[in-house]
Amino acid sequence: MIVYYLLGGLFIVLGFFCLLLVIAQLPGSWVMIVLATLIHLADDAWFLPTGTDPSRGWWAIGIAVAVALLGELIEFGAGAMGAKVGGGSKRSAWGAIIGGLVGAIALTPIIPIPILGTLVGALVGCFLGALLGEMTGKDPKSAEESLKPAFGATLGRVLGTCCKVLVAVVVWAVLGYGLLSS
């Protein structure tokens, strides 16, 4: 029985570090889901008392997957929606998405402060991607006209990241409850 609680406690601690991964624009929610699945499989195979129904843990994992998918959609769509709300074109919306990904990857080693480099990179990339998206293409806008969609995309990315962190907290709570109560 003590091993059961040790595994649950281990998940809670590791889940906290996975939240930090989400803040750093890494797939922390998915790492949490994989950890929970592995712990639940070990729990089912070796540690649950006989006659215990392990289905609550599987339901928690299924709910966590659905919530994590929602978080991904929110994060990716937020920058694009911000560009659109700022009056941008589809090109600036795609520029915001692609720029955010490229910026997060490119600036992480340039700003060697953990988490900060990735966050700054994602925001700068989102801004520049939306700006370049508006300034190029069939109907290019001036740099001045392109600023509003770029700022909108950046604000959308900030809000999307905040929502994704909240979603990761929900995933952590659902998985922790599912593992500790199964």
C-alpha positions as CSV (number, residue, x, y, z in Angstrom):
1,M,0.0,0.0,0.0
2,I,2.9,2.4,0.7
3,V,4.2,1.9,-2.8
4,Y,0.8,3.0,-4.1
5,Y,1.1,6.4,-2.3
6,L,4.8,6.7,-3.2
7,L,3.9,6.4,-6.9
8,G,1.2,8.9,-6.6
9,G,3.5,11.3,-4.7
10,L,6.2,10.8,-7.3
11,F,3.7,11.8,-10.0
12,I,2.7,14.9,-8.1
13,V,6.3,16.0,-7.9
14,L,7.1,15.2,-11.5
15,G,3.9,16.8,-12.6
16,F,5.0,20.1,-11.1
17,F,8.2,20.0,-13.2
18,C,6.1,19.2,-16.2
19,L,4.2,22.5,-15.5
20,L,7.5,24.3,-15.8
21,L,8.0,22.6,-19.2
22,V,4.7,24.0,-20.4
23,I,5.8,27.5,-19.4
24,A,8.9,26.9,-21.4
25,Q,6.8,26.1,-24.5
26,L,7.6,22.4,-24.3
27,P,5.0,19.5,-24.2
28,G,4.8,19.2,-20.4
29,S,1.1,18.1,-20.5
30,W,2.0,15.2,-22.8
31,V,4.9,14.2,-20.6
32,M,2.6,14.2,-17.6
33,I,0.1,12.0,-19.5
34,V,2.9,9.5,-20.5
35,L,4.1,9.5,-16.9
36,A,0.6,8.9,-15.5
37,T,0.0,6.1,-18.0
38,L,3.3,4.4,-17.1
39,I,2.5,4.7,-13.3
40,H,-1.0,3.5,-13.8
41,L,0.2,0.5,-15.8
42,A,2.7,-0.4,-13.1
43,D,0.0,0.2,-10.5
44,D,-2.4,-2.2,-12.3
45,A,0.2,-4.8,-12.8
46,W,1.9,-4.9,-9.4
47,F,0.5,-2.7,-6.7
48,L,-3.3,-2.6,-6.8
49,P,-4.9,-5.0,-4.4
50,T,-6.8,-7.8,-6.1
51,G,-10.4,-7.0,-6.8
52,T,-9.8,-3.3,-7.1
53,D,-11.3,-1.5,-10.2
54,P,-8.5,0.5,-12.0
55,S,-10.9,2.2,-14.4
56,R,-10.9,5.6,-12.6
57,G,-7.3,6.0,-13.5
58,W,-8.0,5.2,-17.2
59,W,-10.9,7.7,-17.2
60,A,-8.6,10.3,-15.8
61,I,-6.0,9.7,-18.4
62,G,-8.7,9.9,-21.2
63,I,-10.0,13.2,-19.8
64,A,-6.5,14.5,-19.5
65,V,-5.8,13.7,-23.2
66,A,-8.9,15.6,-24.2
67,V,-8.1,18.6,-22.1
68,A,-4.5,18.7,-23.3
69,L,-5.7,18.6,-26.9
70,L,-7.9,21.6,-26.1
71,G,-4.9,23.4,-24.6
72,E,-2.9,22.8,-27.8
73,L,-5.7,24.2,-30.0
74,I,-6.0,27.3,-27.8
75,E,-2.3,28.0,-27.8
76,F,-1.9,27.6,-31.5
77,G,-5.0,29.5,-32.4
78,A,-4.6,32.4,-30.0
79,G,-1.7,34.0,-31.9
80,A,-3.6,33.6,-35.2
81,M,-6.8,35.0,-33.7
82,G,-4.9,37.9,-32.2
83,A,-3.5,38.8,-35.7
84,K,-7.0,38.5,-37.2
85,V,-8.5,40.7,-34.4
86,G,-5.8,43.3,-35.1
87,G,-7.0,43.4,-38.7
88,G,-4.4,41.1,-40.2
89,S,-4.7,38.7,-43.1
90,K,-4.5,34.9,-43.2
91,R,-0.8,35.4,-44.1
92,S,-0.1,37.2,-40.8
93,A,-2.0,34.6,-38.9
94,W,0.1,31.9,-40.3
95,G,3.2,34.0,-39.8
96,A,2.3,34.4,-36.1
97,I,2.0,30.6,-35.7
98,I,5.2,29.7,-37.6
99,G,7.1,32.7,-36.2
100,G,6.2,31.7,-32.6
101,L,7.5,28.2,-33.1
102,V,10.7,29.3,-34.9
103,G,11.3,32.0,-32.3
104,A,10.9,29.7,-29.4
105,I,13.5,27.3,-30.9
106,A,15.9,29.9,-32.1
107,L,16.1,32.2,-29.1
108,T,16.2,29.5,-26.4
109,P,20.0,29.0,-26.8
110,I,20.6,32.8,-27.4
111,I,19.0,33.8,-24.1
112,P,20.4,31.1,-21.8
113,I,18.1,31.8,-18.9
114,P,15.8,28.8,-18.5
115,I,12.2,29.3,-19.5
116,L,12.8,33.0,-20.2
117,G,14.6,32.5,-23.5
118,T,11.9,30.3,-24.9
119,L,9.1,32.6,-23.8
120,V,10.8,35.7,-25.2
121,G,11.6,33.8,-28.4
122,A,8.1,32.7,-28.9
123,L,6.7,36.2,-28.4
124,V,9.4,37.9,-30.6
125,G,8.9,35.2,-33.3
126,C,5.1,35.6,-33.2
127,F,5.4,39.4,-33.6
128,L,7.9,39.2,-36.4
129,G,6.0,36.4,-38.2
130,A,2.8,38.4,-38.2
131,L,4.6,41.6,-39.2
132,L,6.4,39.9,-42.1
133,G,3.2,38.1,-43.1
134,E,1.4,41.5,-43.5
135,M,4.3,43.2,-45.2
136,T,4.7,40.5,-47.9
137,G,2.3,38.7,-50.3
138,K,-0.2,39.9,-52.9
139,D,-1.4,43.0,-51.0
140,P,1.6,44.1,-48.9
141,K,1.0,46.6,-46.2
142,S,3.4,49.2,-44.9
143,A,5.4,48.5,-41.7
144,E,3.2,51.0,-39.8
145,E,0.0,49.3,-41.0
146,S,1.4,45.9,-40.1
147,L,2.1,46.8,-36.4
148,K,-1.5,46.4,-35.2
149,P,-1.9,42.8,-36.4
150,A,1.6,42.0,-35.1
151,F,0.8,43.4,-31.6
152,G,-2.5,41.5,-31.7
153,A,-0.7,38.3,-32.6
154,T,1.7,38.8,-29.7
155,L,-1.0,39.5,-27.2
156,G,-2.9,36.5,-28.5
157,R,0.2,34.3,-28.0
158,V,0.6,35.6,-24.4
159,L,-3.1,34.8,-23.6
160,G,-2.7,31.4,-25.4
161,T,0.3,30.5,-23.3
162,C,-1.5,31.6,-20.1
163,C,-4.5,29.4,-21.0
164,K,-2.2,26.5,-21.8
165,V,-0.6,26.7,-18.4
166,L,-4.0,26.7,-16.8
167,V,-5.0,23.7,-18.9
168,A,-1.8,21.9,-17.8
169,V,-2.7,22.6,-14.1
170,V,-6.1,21.0,-14.8
171,V,-4.4,18.0,-16.5
172,W,-2.1,17.7,-13.5
173,A,-5.0,17.8,-11.0
174,V,-7.1,15.3,-13.0
175,L,-4.3,12.9,-13.3
176,G,-3.2,13.3,-9.7
177,Y,-6.8,12.6,-8.5
178,G,-7.2,9.7,-10.9
179,L,-3.9,8.0,-9.9
180,L,-4.3,8.6,-6.1
181,S,-8.0,7.5,-6.0
182,S,-8.0,4.5,-8.2
